[in-house]
């Protein structure tokens, strides 16, 4: 029997990119899954895509997770569908690239609202259920939390805050028997990466191919990551065999991170 058989999972940002890959992998490994995203059409498409690849139950809910009401609505939808939660994965939050000081407050406020504050609010809402099930929390953070970039200040600041929160949450998890970890994906081939490359190419008056090649060379990686790379690690962390991995931030970046902690 697969170690995720019979478990229920909630994946924020589960309609596209890394979040969709995670939701798909969890469902294929036996979990019943609720995905949340802001676009109803994307929710429907993602639900259908996951359902065709797995035998489990897949539900979705469209809500603006930037808001308290949106987080509450997504949580309520999950509770109505499943009544409990074993796995909470927070993958929502596409922060914007840009050049300082031209980037205004709106980009910073929006970045924190969706990625940081939604992560905090959803953790609070799901915590009692996760305690009851001795469950798992996995936050999808990002390498910019440890490697600041003058051209990606919003993402770096938000990621660092979320990583710090998650490490503190792991301390609470030790008391309540909830496993808590976070993942720092590197350059991963998603729509979001394409948008970031396009923004930087525009700001620097260069082609997207030039920006992509420069970043890969600077990081010294063999290839760009795939969403499935991160999804595979999430599935492992949520299985019984990974129970002793707790409070850890793990990079999935092909060796781009040069520091040892």
LINBELFEN-V470320 format. One record per residue. N is the residue number from 1. RES is the residue in three letters. PHI is phi as a letter, one per 30 degrees, with the letter a starting at -180 (NA if undefined). PSI is psi in whole degrees, -180 to 180 (none if undefined). NEAR is the number of other ideal C-beta (glycine too) atoms within 10 Angstrom. Layout:
# LINBELFEN-V470320
N/RES/PHI/PSI/NEAR, N/RES/PHI/PSI/NEAR
This chain:
# LINBELFEN-V470320
1/UNK/NA/135/6, 2/UNK/d/144/12, 3/UNK/d/-16/16, 4/UNK/c/0/25, 5/UNK/d/129/11, 6/UNK/i/-2/12, 7/UNK/c/157/24, 8/UNK/c/143/25, 9/UNK/b/145/30, 10/UNK/c/127/31, 11/UNK/b/110/34, 12/UNK/d/148/28, 13/UNK/i/28/27, 14/UNK/d/13/32, 15/UNK/c/-16/28, 16/UNK/b/165/20, 17/UNK/h/-137/21, 18/UNK/d/-41/28, 19/UNK/e/-42/28, 20/UNK/d/-42/24, 21/UNK/d/-40/23, 22/UNK/d/-49/31, 23/UNK/e/-41/33, 24/UNK/d/-45/25, 25/UNK/d/-44/26, 26/UNK/d/-41/30, 27/UNK/d/-43/23, 28/UNK/d/-27/18, 29/UNK/d/6/22, 30/UNK/j/-8/17, 31/UNK/d/150/26, 32/UNK/d/136/21, 33/UNK/b/136/32, 34/UNK/c/127/26, 35/UNK/c/147/33, 36/UNK/b/136/31, 37/UNK/a/173/28, 38/UNK/d/-22/16, 39/UNK/c/117/12, 40/UNK/e/-39/13, 41/UNK/d/-42/10, 42/UNK/d/-38/17, 43/UNK/d/-45/20, 44/UNK/d/-46/14, 45/UNK/d/-42/16, 46/UNK/d/-41/23, 47/UNK/e/-46/20, 48/UNK/d/-40/11, 49/UNK/d/-45/15, 50/UNK/d/-41/25, 51/UNK/d/-34/16, 52/UNK/d/-16/9, 53/UNK/c/-7/12, 54/UNK/b/166/20, 55/UNK/c/0/9, 56/UNK/d/179/21, 57/UNK/d/133/14, 58/UNK/b/125/25, 59/UNK/b/163/20, 60/UNK/b/159/25, 61/UNK/b/129/22, 62/UNK/c/124/19, 63/UNK/a/155/22, 64/UNK/d/98/15, 65/UNK/d/-3/26, 66/UNK/d/-20/21, 67/UNK/c/157/15, 68/UNK/d/-45/11, 69/UNK/d/-38/11, 70/UNK/d/-43/21, 71/UNK/d/-42/26, 72/UNK/d/-42/14, 73/UNK/d/-41/17, 74/UNK/d/-42/27, 75/UNK/d/-45/23, 76/UNK/d/-38/13, 77/UNK/d/-41/18, 78/UNK/d/-44/26, 79/UNK/d/-39/16, 80/UNK/d/-37/11, 81/UNK/d/-42/17, 82/UNK/b/-27/19, 83/UNK/i/-9/9, 84/UNK/a/169/14, 85/UNK/b/127/25, 86/UNK/c/-27/22, 87/UNK/b/125/27, 88/UNK/c/118/28, 89/UNK/c/123/29, 90/UNK/c/107/29, 91/UNK/b/6/32, 92/UNK/d/150/24, 93/UNK/k/96/29, 94/UNK/c/92/18, 95/UNK/d/157/25, 96/UNK/c/140/18, 97/UNK/d/168/21, 98/UNK/l/174/20, 99/UNK/c/126/13, 100/UNK/d/139/10, 101/UNK/c/14/7, 102/UNK/d/-27/8, 103/UNK/d/127/15, 104/UNK/c/179/9, 105/UNK/e/-32/7, 106/UNK/e/-39/9, 107/UNK/d/-40/17, 108/UNK/d/-45/17, 109/UNK/d/-43/13, 110/UNK/d/-42/17, 111/UNK/d/-45/24, 112/UNK/d/-35/20, 113/UNK/d/-47/17, 114/UNK/d/-45/23, 115/UNK/d/-45/29, 116/UNK/d/-59/21, 117/UNK/d/-36/21, 118/UNK/d/-39/27, 119/UNK/d/-42/29, 120/UNK/d/-48/17, 121/UNK/d/-44/20, 122/UNK/d/-37/25, 123/UNK/e/-43/21, 124/UNK/d/-44/12, 125/UNK/d/-42/20, 126/UNK/d/-14/25, 127/UNK/e/-48/19, 128/UNK/e/-39/11, 129/UNK/d/-39/21, 130/UNK/d/-36/25, 131/UNK/d/-45/15, 132/UNK/d/-34/14, 133/UNK/c/0/17, 134/UNK/h/53/13, 135/UNK/d/-162/25, 136/UNK/b/141/26, 137/UNK/c/132/26, 138/UNK/b/119/26, 139/UNK/c/131/27, 140/UNK/c/106/28, 141/UNK/c/-90/30, 142/UNK/k/148/28, 143/UNK/d/-23/21, 144/UNK/d/-13/21, 145/UNK/d/-25/22, 146/UNK/c/-14/17, 147/UNK/b/87/19, 148/UNK/d/148/13, 149/UNK/b/124/11, 150/UNK/d/-20/8, 151/UNK/c/7/16, 152/UNK/b/51/21, 153/UNK/d/-38/22, 154/UNK/d/-52/21, 155/UNK/d/-42/26, 156/UNK/d/-45/21, 157/UNK/d/-44/18, 158/UNK/d/-45/26, 159/UNK/d/-41/28, 160/UNK/d/-41/17, 161/UNK/d/-42/19, 162/UNK/d/-38/25, 163/UNK/d/-42/19, 164/UNK/d/-45/13, 165/UNK/e/-43/17, 166/UNK/d/-39/26, 167/UNK/d/-40/16, 168/UNK/d/-39/12, 169/UNK/d/-33/22, 170/UNK/d/-33/19, 171/UNK/d/-41/11, 172/UNK/d/-36/13, 173/UNK/d/-32/23, 174/UNK/d/-37/12, 175/UNK/d/-35/8, 176/UNK/c/3/15, 177/UNK/i/48/13, 178/UNK/b/124/24, 179/UNK/d/133/23, 180/UNK/b/125/26, 181/UNK/b/168/24, 182/UNK/b/156/26, 183/UNK/b/138/27, 184/UNK/c/91/23, 185/UNK/d/146/23, 186/UNK/c/-149/21, 187/UNK/d/109/20, 188/UNK/b/135/21, 189/UNK/d/90/14, 190/UNK/b/171/21, 191/UNK/d/-36/10, 192/UNK/d/-43/18, 193/UNK/d/-41/18, 194/UNK/d/-38/12, 195/UNK/d/-42/13, 196/UNK/d/-42/22, 197/UNK/d/-40/19, 198/UNK/d/-40/13, 199/UNK/d/-46/18, 200/UNK/d/-40/21, 201/UNK/d/-40/16, 202/UNK/d/-45/12, 203/UNK/d/-31/14, 204/UNK/c/4/13, 205/UNK/h/49/6, 206/UNK/b/174/12, 207/UNK/d/157/11, 208/UNK/d/-39/14, 209/UNK/d/-38/10, 210/UNK/d/-42/13, 211/UNK/d/-43/19, 212/UNK/d/-48/17, 213/UNK/d/-39/11, 214/UNK/d/-43/13, 215/UNK/d/-42/17, 216/UNK/d/-41/16, 217/UNK/d/-42/9, 218/UNK/d/-36/9, 219/UNK/d/-15/18, 220/UNK/i/35/10, 221/UNK/c/155/16, 222/UNK/d/-31/7, 223/UNK/a/165/10, 224/UNK/d/150/17, 225/UNK/d/161/20, 226/UNK/c/148/15, 227/UNK/e/-34/21, 228/UNK/d/-23/14, 229/UNK/d/-47/20, 230/UNK/d/-39/27, 231/UNK/e/-39/26, 232/UNK/d/-39/16, 233/UNK/d/-40/20, 234/UNK/e/-47/28, 235/UNK/e/-41/23, 236/UNK/d/-46/15, 237/UNK/d/-27/24, 238/UNK/d/-3/28, 239/UNK/d/163/15, 240/UNK/d/-31/7, 241/UNK/d/-15/9, 242/UNK/c/17/17, 243/UNK/d/-27/13, 244/UNK/d/2/6, 245/UNK/c/111/12, 246/UNK/b/138/16, 247/UNK/i/27/16, 248/UNK/c/141/15, 249/UNK/c/117/17, 250/UNK/c/129/17, 251/UNK/d/138/20, 252/UNK/b/80/22, 253/UNK/b/15/21, 254/UNK/i/18/18, 255/UNK/j/12/11, 256/UNK/d/-33/19, 257/UNK/d/120/16, 258/UNK/c/-20/8, 259/UNK/d/162/7, 260/UNK/c/4/4, 261/UNK/b/none/5
